[in-house]
Amino acid sequence: MTTVTASRTTLNFSAGPAVLPECVLEQAARDMLDLDGTGIGVLEHSHRGPAIDRVFDEAVADCRAVGDIPDDFEILFLQGGASMQFAMVPMNFLPAGRTGDYVDTGSWTAKAIADGSKAGAVHTAWSGKDGGYRTLPSPGEIQWSDGAAYGWYCTNNTIYGTAWAEPPQCEAPLVADMSSDIFSRPIDWASHDLVFAGAQKNIGPAGVTLVIIRRSMLERANTDLPAMLRYDIHAKKGSRYNTPPVFGVYCAGLVFKWIRSLGGLEAIADMNRRKAAILYSAIDESNGFYSGHADPACRSLMNIPFTTPSAELDAAFIAEAAAEGMSTLKGHRSVGGIRASIYNAFPEDGCRRLADFMAAFAASNG
Ligand SMILES: Cc1ncc(COP(=O)(O)O)c(C=O)c1O
């Protein structure tokens, strides 16, 4: 059975940058001084030399293997964070006279809509804002517009703790922000045309953004843009049009190998279901002491926001947990309360430690 353990006693519940596999950090520490016996560290190599050729080639190959990404998708490593995709997608794929359609399920989709509206016409096909972003639409509720240039959704809403079980059905090319759950479970490539993710949750350090784009989509990209905003140029240049975020790509490559060594995405998904179930049980079995933010029908396996009966108890919970080595449990400022982020590299035993703490805290404060 696939599981993740950790030798460090501090548990890092950060929503991102977040916990990374220890073996990856150890390898990176070694390669910092000498990559592949070259006598030069990974941060010091030219991005056009053979050592970094090897790093990029393997990162792309391991990414394709781990994600089971079909050959008609291009894999790109870009900069500007996931937020840069909020601008690049509409600038490349939203022509005059069409709309970019968005399913608004949280702050990150709202930001994408705001940026999209600077590039062209946007249409909100559904919004969960009035309901506090606690839930996701059922299929019949999404009002896509006719002839939309693309449909946009966010697979996992980091702040509100909701996640789509299946991608929405959409006739237009489908764009997915997978920043906070990429490679936590298998991906349905037939339904998607462009997937992107900032690295700093499940892939590696901040500073690199993974973009996986269908080649037929790439061919339709706007060429009347500055070079750094053009997907086609990044693709043609193998993500090395300019000096790329070499270290981020290098770490991502190690993380892809690590996921493969654990048995791939099915095995990772099984583990993530078990890990999240430990914490959701702690909430559901607390006799109402803890309340989860998300509607139980669309709970995330990665981010679990919840509250105690009062803001004072939330603060006490966070402080007492920190004193026991459970770090970064404060909820996002827009939701408050507590949030446990338990990405792929978060140890399973850490979920049990938090659940035990939750039970003890509820017993003494309930
Ligand atoms: C779902 C989602 N999309 C986008 C972003 C923005 O990412 P970045 O800071 O890399 O721009 C985040 C950051 O947490 C996120 O969780």
The ligand as a Tripos MOL2 file, in Angstrom:
@<TRIPOS>MOLECULE
LIG
   16    16     1     0     0
SMALL
NO_CHARGES

@<TRIPOS>ATOM
      1 C1         -6.1440   27.1360   -7.5110 C.3       1 LIG1
      2 C2         -5.1070   28.2190   -7.5730 C.ar      1 LIG1
      3 N1         -4.9530   28.9130   -8.7150 N.ar      1 LIG1
      4 C3         -4.0420   29.8780   -8.8240 C.ar      1 LIG1
      5 C4         -3.2250   30.2090   -7.7710 C.ar      1 LIG1
      6 C5         -2.2280   31.3190   -7.9420 C.3       1 LIG1
      7 O1         -0.9560   30.7820   -8.0480 O.3       1 LIG1
      8 P1          0.3490   31.6970   -8.1910 P.3       1 LIG1
      9 O2          0.6110   32.2770   -6.8510 O.co2     1 LIG1
     10 O3          1.3930   30.7070   -8.6550 O.co2     1 LIG1
     11 O4          0.0730   32.7210   -9.2170 O.co2     1 LIG1
     12 C6         -3.3340   29.5030   -6.5680 C.ar      1 LIG1
     13 C7         -2.4440   29.8260   -5.4260 C.2       1 LIG1
     14 O5         -2.5940   29.3450   -4.3280 O.2       1 LIG1
     15 C8         -4.3000   28.4920   -6.4710 C.ar      1 LIG1
     16 O6         -4.4540   27.7990   -5.3300 O.3       1 LIG1
@<TRIPOS>BOND
     1     1     2 1
     2     2     3 ar
     3     2    15 ar
     4     3     4 ar
     5     4     5 ar
     6     5     6 1
     7     5    12 ar
     8     6     7 1
     9     7     8 1
    10     8     9 2
    11     8    10 1
    12     8    11 1
    13    12    13 1
    14    12    15 ar
    15    13    14 2
    16    15    16 1
@<TRIPOS>SUBSTRUCTURE
     1 LIG1         1 GROUP 0 **** ****
